[in-house]
Amino acid sequence: MTIFYDNRRPYDNYAASTKEWDVIFIGGGASGRFGSSYFKAMGGNQLTIEMDNHLGGKCCKNACTLHHYLYEIAVELDKARIWEKKEYWPKFPRKNGKVEILPILRDFMIGREYVFDFMFHQSKEQLNLQFLLNQPASIVDPHTVKVEGKGEFKTKNIVVTAGAGPSIPNIPGTNLKGVYTYANFLDLDYEPNDVVVVGASKSGMPWACFFNAVGCNTTVVEMMPALSQFPLDDDVRDYTLRMLKIRGLPVLDETTLISINSDSSGKVNSVTVKDKNGQTKNIKADLVYLATGCTPRSEIVSHLGVNIGPKKEIIINKYMSTNVPGIYAAGDITGGIMEMWKARQGGMVATKNILGNPTEFETDLFADTLHTFYETSWVGLTEKEAREKVGQVFVARMPVQGYKSWLPLPLCEGAMEYAMQWPDLRGFQKIIYDAKTRKFLGAQHVGYGGKDSFQYLLYLLKKGATIDDIANLTELFINPTHYIQLSRLRAGMKNLVDLA
Amino acid sequence: MTIFYDNRRPYDNYAASTKEWDVIFIGGGASGRFGSSYFKAMGGNQLTIEMDNHLGGKCCKNACTLHHYLYEIAVELDKARIWEKKEYWPKFPRKNGKVEILPILRDFMIGREYVFDFMFHQSKEQLNLQFLLNQPASIVDPHTVKVEGKGEFKTKNIVVTAGAGPSIPNIPGTNLKGVYTYANFLDLDYEPNDVVVVGASKSGMPWACFFNAVGCNTTVVEMMPALSQFPLDDDVRDYTLRMLKIRGLPVLDETTLISINSDSSGKVNSVTVKDKNGQTKNIKADLVYLATGCTPRSEIVSHLGVNIGPKKEIIINKYMSTNVPGIYAAGDITGGIMEMWKARQGGMVATKNILGNPTEFETDLFADTLHTFYETSWVGLTEKEAREKVGQVFVARMPVQGYKSWLPLPLCEGAMEYAMQWPDLRGFQKIIYDAKTRKFLGAQHVGYGGKDSFQYLLYLLKKGATIDDIANLTELFINPTHYIQLSRLRAGMKNLVDLA
């Protein structure tokens, strides 16, 4: 096995020249790399400048990939403790009642070197991109980029894809030893026992579930009502939260973090919060994990007259262009939701516009997933929103409301054993139609193996698919989601009535 | 918890009358039950007669559900042994080196009573179906069905949905103690050590992997070249087989079962096979599992002049009608592939035709999955077929051919840890496009969490989706299948060239 990329020195594979580039991408993360790939594929001449020692951005360094790694370990540990000593499952050995975290992180840090390596290989060998690594860039003017020790690069266009970094709440104690975000979590050098995760967010929940699953006494603190930021119906939200409660993971919602406190050595020992009744209390903690959002790194363009929004986001129009001609932006630096699809597609759309193929980027409608010990996925309208919007709706829901016996159907992949023995843990799902027009309006799923299909359910939604279209699909039984057969059970009716 | 259905006595919930029914479904399995649901939903008056004590057919009794249950246990056991004592994983305790099978089967048998119960509840309370249980029916003429002890029922139409039973090869020893099919596997009353599974088929492989995972010395015997019955490319087939080999599960292909042999007590002790070189040899076995297909139960119509095919299948036209007016058939009794979607949709299409809404049933194009320790899913043309049919194709494949280092990308759900430490086990995928028309032609995936999406990829295929359509989809990162982003990396090219 070979490590191709070298993290010790600057790297460049472009042919040195004084030529003018068609575009320079500032940042080689998701938006910069996919934008560059598309640019190259369309025949343009791109250069991508990355300040870190690898392409792929924070995703493969310490964010999405780490998030998923910890989530998958949380799922395995969760199964192991739920089934412990039942049927064929063994007693699960834990040192002092806990699984050690540091070896898990060490294995990730070894593995990610190979991820960086593949990013390098794919970008260089498969996609023929030109790029610089380990080289911070500054923008001199809309057609000039300066790299320390390399001089100035001339370019027709710049796409700013420099991403975002963790937001730190403005409270006392955030700089204490024992306070982490995704950005420094891999620096962890001790085994925590009492953990507070701040933010019941997409990035906070997988960490919280991981800490809970390894055996840390874990508490989630959230300013808003729990999971209220996600477009979920109450039944799906309740199921998701109940699955956390069963696992002993409290979510203190409508609760504000006041301060992070330390012992005399400067090490975190508690947090102070104000709860929903206005009561102040302390929670013991030897590790505080902040999942309180990200802030765009827009300072890179602040001297150029580029419009910046109140959350430090670069303001772009639907063609990915800033107010300064020649300067575009894509990905997390443009604010709003910070998702991979938005970064990648944004880079692609910026490319199309630069190369004279005017393309609008629509980011309002998307499917999404929250990771806990399950995946909670959603697309489209909730039942509540649908009832408000179209009036009469048809909903197929599993488990069935009012069914008092065990419902042993697996509602996701890997839930067959749960279904047979502990059916409450087998997942949850619903699909929502307009009862009059028969149009598919939305779906929600809690479980495993269903997330991938939500990519395509979004497509069906955008295409205006009806219950009849979905009932005519060909299911792959036993499918993790039962949308097709549930729809088929009712699609024969002229006037759709709930399966009550 | 309540058991609603009662397996000790006949059950009927139809109002006794001498009226003529619109339709009688003979058999309450997938095709009978979904056909009945659709019939009822369209306003028709149906009666469903089932000889067994529950609705849902063999699926929830001893076939598909059991198959998936064993598959999911095989997956868990497989992970437990691969990771044993690595990182946080425990030593996996086995009695005499084996996990006991009988408790696993017992738990299934308890659980399925609740499955039967839900089938009953859904059919009666949610769908308002009329049905009889525990009552074998015979067909007197196309408008008369006789039930022992109940008399004759008049009907305008009959849909024969009586299913299929296991095919038994015509060789010596198939009636020995220790020979099983899905139909009697739950009668198992001992712990086997040496198992031969006959048939590297969709129904044989999950059983074989289960036996292997619990610790039985397991061998698969297959007449054809291994997995050649599935439309898979060599690379996908090789990966699937290699994953079996790594787990110590040999597949003896192009090998014919000659006899099943016993000791003096009449208990199986070996099988005799003829291998691909014509050599005869014995394989030790105290359990033989036959997964050698199913035979339609068409004898139920043999006296009525209904056309029966060479494999005992009832011959139907594309409107689900037999040659005898008033008699339709659907599901496994019509032969060919025996899949849930075909049974359910067949019942639905028969209903539409009976109720005067002429509908053709197209069964040529479908997605499918083979369960081993992974799911191998496919849809559309293979790369080889595509090259023969359209000439120039574009293929995106992971892992990348010729990449010699570790490829740590997870290519399915639950593979993040494999990706970091044992990347060869992380899955496999490819997507195939027509390089000229840019049309999506097919996809194949080995892994977890991708099966559900193949239902929708089939829809995209039927709709004529292109690489540009797929590159414009909005992915849910980290998605188990990377089709969208792999497509996007190349979609910018006017002339598609492989990612080599």
Interface residues (C-beta under 8 A of the other chain):
Chain A: M1 T2 I3 F4 F34 S37 Y38 F39 K40 A41 M42 G43 C59 C64 T65 H68 Y69 Y71 E72 I73 V75 E76 L77 K79 A80 E87 Y88 P90 K91 F92 P93 V99 E100 P103 I104 D107 F108 I110 G111 R112 Y114 V115 D117 F118 H121 Q122 Q126 L127 V214 E339 M340 W341 R344 Q345 M348 T351 F366 A367 D368 T369 S377 V400 Y403 K404 S405 W406 L407 P408 L409 P410 E413 G414 A415 M416 E417 A419 M420 Q421 P423 Y448 G449 G450 K451 D452 S453 F454 Q455 Y456 L457 L458 Y459 L460 A471 N472 L473 T474 E475 L476 F477 I478 N479 P480 T481 I484 Q485 R488 L489 R490 A491 G492 M493 K494 L499 A500
Chain B: M1 T2 I3 F4 F34 S37 Y38 F39 K40 A41 M42 G43 C59 C64 T65 H68 Y69 E72 I73 V75 E76 L77 K79 A80 E87 Y88 P90 K91 F92 P93 V99 E100 P103 I104 D107 F108 I110 G111 R112 Y114 V115 D117 F118 H121 Q122 Q126 L127 V214 E339 M340 W341 R344 Q345 M348 T351 F366 A367 D368 T369 S377 V400 Y403 K404 S405 W406 L407 P408 L409 P410 E413 G414 A415 M416 E417 A419 M420 Q421 P423 Y448 G449 G450 K451 D452 S453 F454 Q455 Y456 L457 L458 Y459 L460 A471 N472 L473 T474 E475 L476 F477 I478 N479 P480 T481 I484 Q485 R488 L489 R490 A491 G492 M493 K494 L499 A500
